[in-house]
Amino acid sequence: MGLVEKSPKSFHLHRQQQLQKQEFKGVPKGFMAIKVGQGEDQQRFVVPVMYFNHPLFIQLLKEAEEEYGFDQKGTITIPCHVEEFRNVRGLIDRGKNLHQHVGCFGL
């Protein structure tokens, strides 16, 4: 039987699928992995999907869109200092004032 040759495009798609599986490995249902920070200071966080409907988190996503554009590939990256993100996450978890201005670039 003949060998099946993979085209560069199919190899790239296969490799991309493998990387995506690795990114989501260990992420429970109802959660999503994101990256926070820039460059060497970037860290991975696993957050509840419900964060994506919270006004404070939406503000962080808007800031990420301004920094990186809307068409990010792979894991969503929020270009925020990790400690500032942890502060926002704490506010969301404690249900603090939803109208409080929180941002990573203006703090």
N, C-alpha and C positions, 0 to 999 in steps of 0.2 A: 504494500500500500504506500502511496506517496505521502511525503511530508507536507503539512500545511504551513505555508509561510504566513507570518503575521505582518501586516503592513505597519509602517511607523505609526499611522493614526490609530490602529486597533491596539498596538502596544501602549501608546500614550493613554488611551481610554482605560485600558486594563490597569495600568499603573496608577492612574488617578483614582480609580475605584478602590484599589488596595490602600492608598493613602487615606481616603475618606473613611474606610472601615477602621483604620488605626486611630484616626482622630476621634471617632465615636466609641471606640472600645472603652468599656467601663462606664458609659454614660447611661444612667437609668432612664426608663421610660418617663416622659414628662419633664425631662431636663435637656439642656443643650450646653455643649462646650463652647466657650468663647476665649479669645485671647485679650489680655488687658496689658497696656503699656507699649513702650516703643523700644526697638533694638534689643540690647542685652537684658533690659529690665522687664521684658515681656513675660507674663505668667499666664497659665491656663486656669480657667475657672469653669466649674460646672454649675449652672444656674437653672432655677425652675423656669419652664417655658412661660409661666404666668408673668414673669418679670417683663416680658416683651409688651405687655399691655399697661404697665405702670408708667405714669407720667415722668417720673425721675429717670427711669431706664430709657424711655423714649427720647428724652433729652440727650442722653449719652449716645444713642444711636444716631441722632441728628448731627451731633458733633463728629461722630465717626464718618458720616456721609460727607460732611464738609471737608474733613481731612483727607479721606481716601476716595471719595466718590461713591456712587450708589452701586457700582458693579464690582464688589469685592468677590474674589474667588476663594473658595475654601471656608475656613473658620472665620466667623465675624471677629474683627479686631477693633477694640475700643482704645484709641490712643490717649489714654488717661493714666495718670500716675496710679500705681497699684494701691497705695494707701488711700487715695481719694476715692477709688472705686470701692474699696472695702467700706468706707464711710457711707457712700451711697447705698451699698448693699445692706448695711446695717439699718439705715433709715427705711428702706423698703421693707425689710424683715420686721421692723418694729411698728410699721404702719404710720410713720410720722407724717407731718404736714405735706400733702401731695402737691401743694402749690409753691412750696419753697424752691427758690432758684438754686439749683445745684448743677455744676458743670465742671468739667475737668480742665478746661482751658482758661476759664475766668476766675478760678480760685486763687 
